[in-house]
Amino acid sequence: MGAGESHWNPPPHLTSPPPGAERDEPTQDIGIGGDDYAMMREVLQRRFARALKEDPDRAGNTWPDLVLIDGGSGQLGVAQGVLDELGIGDVPVVGIAKGPDRDAGRERFFVPGRPSFSLEPRDPVLYFLQRLRDEAHRFAIGTHRARRAKAIGRSPLDEIGGIGARRKQALLHHFGSARSVARAGLAEIERVAGISKAVAQKVYDHFHGDGVR
């Protein structure tokens, strides 16, 4: 993959992902937050374990032709280790790390079993790989922001079964906030217009424990 080997333009179907091809893989183990290696390991394990289960014969579109890792030798080692643990030895893995001062065009490429290397700044393959990386960043940032916005808009009242939008609005209108609802006594909740005694008990029990008055 030297500079003289890459005078190539990607076909149209590779310049943008097909609909539904991008998949968000949030980490599920909250104990690894901030550990990039652990998060990468979890996501790759889940991704390829699912591929082995759903498409063991590789007849569909589940399997990638190439795994492009955003990072250097450390991230590459994690990815290669996950594939080795799962017995997947024929899916190539490449790490792409930004160069000094994180300048685009000075990326270093890491491939198992060979020294790292760079491509010429105007190499079309480099440009194509930069687009892949940047698209992955755009998708990840967009989904993270959407998930964060959804979490911010979520109320503790949403966790109570049988509390629909109308009752939730009545409680918030009466108490002013979900925190005030949580601190309210059973008798106070029962006084809210539109809230029956049974629903009031359910709300109270949610915040204070079943059977507590």
N, C-alpha and C positions, 0 to 999 in steps of 0.2 A: 504494500500500500504506500509506495513512495510517491514523491511529487510528480514523477514522470509517468505514473500509471493511472492517473485519475482524470483525464480529459473526458468527462462523461456528464451528461445531463440526465437528471432523474426523470423517469416517465411521469406523465400527469397524475396517475393514480397514487404516486408516492409523495406528491408535494403537499397533500393535506390528508388527514385521517378520514376514512369513510365514516358515515353516520353510525354512532353507537360503538365505534372502535375504542374511544377513549374511556377509560374506566378509573374511577376514583377508588383508591385502596387505603382508607384511613386505618391507622393503627388501632388495635383493640385493647392492647395491654397498656393501661394508663400509667403503669409503673416505669415505662421506658421513655417517657416524654423527655425530650432534650438529648437523648442518646441516639445520634444519627445512625450509627452502625446497627444498634438493636432494632430501631424502627425499620431500617432497610431489610434486615434479616427477616423480621416478621412479615413484612409485605411480600417479599419474594417467596418465602415459604408458603404463604397462603395462595399466592398467585399460581405457583407451579404445582402445588398439591392439588389445587382445583383442576388444573389442566390434565394432570395424570388421571384424576378420577372421572372427569367428564369426557375426555377425548384421548384415551390411552393410545389409540391407533393413529392419532394425529390426522384424522380425516377432515376436520373442519378448520375453522380460522382461529382456534384457541391458542395455537403455538406460534411464537415469533420466529422469524428468520434470524434475528439478531437482538441481543439484549444490550442496550446502550445505557451505561451507568453514568450518572452525573457525579464525577469524582475521580480521584486518582487511584494509586495502588492499594490503599487501605479499603476503599469502597469496592474496588474490583475483587479483592480477596474475600470480602464478605459474600459478594454475589456468587463467585465461583465456589465458595464453600457450601452455600445453600444448594446449588445445582449438584455438587458432588454428593451431598448427603441424600438427595432424592434420587440418585442414580441417573442423572441426566448429564451425559457427557458430550452430546453432539450439538448443543445450542451455543454458538459463539457469543462471548461476552467481551465488550470493549468499554473501558473507562475513558471519559473525556473530561479533562480538567482545564479550567481557565489558566492562562499563562500568567506571567508576572504582572502585577497590578490589575489582574483580572481583565486584561485587554482581549477583546474579540479579535480573532485572527492569529493569536499566539497560543492556542490550545495545545495541550499535550495529550497524546493518546496512549493508553495503557492496554496491552494485550497479554494474556497469560503466556509465559515462557519466552518473552522477548523484551528487549529494552524499549523504553518509552520513546516516542517519536512525535514530530510535528509535520504538518502539511504546509505547503506554500500558502501565504495569506489569500491569494486569489484563486486557490484551487476550488473547482466547483464541488468536489466531494466535501471539502471543509465547509463550504457554504450550506450545502444540503444538511450536513450533520448539525450545524449551528441552528438551522431552522427546526430540526427535530427537537433539539434540546430546548429551544426557546418556546416551542409550542407546548412541550410538556410542562415548562414553568408556567406558562399562561394558564393552562388548564388547571394545574395544581393550585395556583393562587386564586383563581376564580372560584373553584369549589370550596377552598378554605374560607373565603370571605362569605360565600353563601351559607355555609354551615354555621359560621360564627353569627351571622345576622339572624339565622333561624333560632340559634340558642338564646340570643339576646331577647328575642321576641317571645320566648317560651315562658309560661307562668307555672308556678307550683300547682296552681289550680287545675292545670291541664292533666295532671297525674291522677286526679280523683275521678273514678268511674261514675258516670251518670251526671257529671257536671258539664252541661253543654254551654254553648256560647251565651245563651240568654241568662242562665243562672250565674255564669262567671261574670257577666257584665253587671248583674244585680249586686253581687257580692263586692265587686270592685267599686261600684258606684256608692254603696253604703259605707264601706270601710276605707276606701281610698287607695289601698294597695294590698297585694297578696300577703305581705308581711303582717299587716294589721289583721287580716283574716286569720292568719295562723295564731296570733296572740289573743284572739277573741274568745270569750267564754261561750258555752253552748247556748245559754239564754240569749246572748247578743246575736248570735247567728240566726236563731229562730225568729228574731224580730225582723229580719230582712224580707222585704216584699218579694213574693214569688218563691221563697225557700220554705219547703215543708219541714216538719219536725224530723222526718226520716232523712231528708237530704242534709239538714243541719247537723244531725248526728254523724252522718258519713263524713262531712267536712271536718267536724270537730275531731273525730276519731283519726282522721288522716294525719292531723298535725300533733295530736296529743296521745295517741295510742288507743286501741280498741278498749271500750269498756270504761274509760276514764271519764269522770265528770268534772 
